[in-house]
């Protein structure tokens, strides 16, 4: 049984590693954006409102994340209906915002940990970690649900691979 579980997990990791890696890069940059804005706000202009500061920081990082995930991580799964995709992206990020802000609420109000460091750890480490797992699953299953083959063929486009993007060597595709 353990061998089958190990094999299933290994096969899943091999299948998803590129998306997970790209999601991690976009998420890492979004984390830096979120953390910098959050620390700036709770150390200055909004030092008395840690929860609102977290919400603002997450909102700005979410805008970056939308672009990075739509045009890089899940570019092969974009849908033709951008409005639906954007609405679902915003909805999933609102849930993620709730997860992160909820961690700050628990830390700040229930546990009485009111320091800047405690709010940072609860919102940007614990909260973002939990929200990150939720977001990857949500983006993959509910947001970016398109089929690159159908969208590309219909528009007469060629989806560039990562190698083509990096090297600039774009394969010429003949349309039948």
C-alpha positions, -999 to +999 in steps of 0.1 A: +000+000+000+028+024+008+045+016-025+013+024-044+009+057-024+045+066-031+041+058-068+009+078-070+025+108-053+056+106-075+035+104-107+014+134-095+046+154-087+061+146-121+029+157-138+025+190-119+061+201-112+063+228-139+030+244-128+039+242-092+073+257-099+059+286-119+031+291-093+059+292-067+078+319-085+047+340-090+037+334-054+072+342-042+072+376-059+036+382-047+048+373-012+075+399-014+050+425-026+025+415+000+051+415+028+067+448+019+034+467+017+020+450+049+051+459+069+052+494+055+015+500+064+016+485+099+048+503+107+036+537+095+004+550+080-019+522+093-001+512+125-034+509+144-052+487+118-033+455+111-062+436+096-070+464+071-033+466+063-032+429+055-063+432+032-047+461+012-014+442+009-031+411-003-052+431-028-021+446-044-002+413-045-033+397-060-032+420-090+004+410-097-006+373-092-034+376-117-011+387-144+017+362-136-006+332-133-028+340-163+001+348-187+027+324-174+018+297-149-016+287-164-012+302-199-020+269-214-053+267-195-067+302-201-103+303-211-119+322-239-142+339-214-119+363-196-148+378-176-157+344-160-120+337-154-114+370-137-145+367-116-135+333-104-099+345-098-112+374-077-136+351-058-109+326-050-085+354-039-112+368-017-114+334+000-076+335+002-078+370+017-102+356+043-078+328+052-049+352+056-069+379+074-085+353+096-050+342+107-043+378+117-077+381+135-069+349+155-034+360+164-043+397+172-077+395+188-080+359+202-044+352+212-036+388+221-004+388+200-004+425+190+032+430+179+042+438+144+061+405+143+032+384+155+009+400+129+035+394+102+040+358+111+003+350+114-007+368+082+023+365+059+037+331+070+009+310+084-020+326+065-002+329+032+009+293+034-026+280+040-040+304+013-013+293-012-024+257-010-060+267-014-052+290-044-032+265-063-060+239-061-086+266-069-068+281-099-062+247-114-097+233-109-120+264-110-103+294-125-080+284-154-101+256-169-095+262-206-080+240-232-049+255-249-054+233-280-089+245-286-082+281-279-050+282-299-065+264-329-096+285-330-076+317-330-048+303-353-022+309-325+008+289-314+013+285-276+049+293-269+068+268-248+091+280-220+121+271-241+108+292-270+102+321-246+137+320-232+157+313-264+136+332-289+136+301-312+100+299-322+089+269-341+070+277-373+035+261-372+017+255-404-021+259-403-039+233-423 
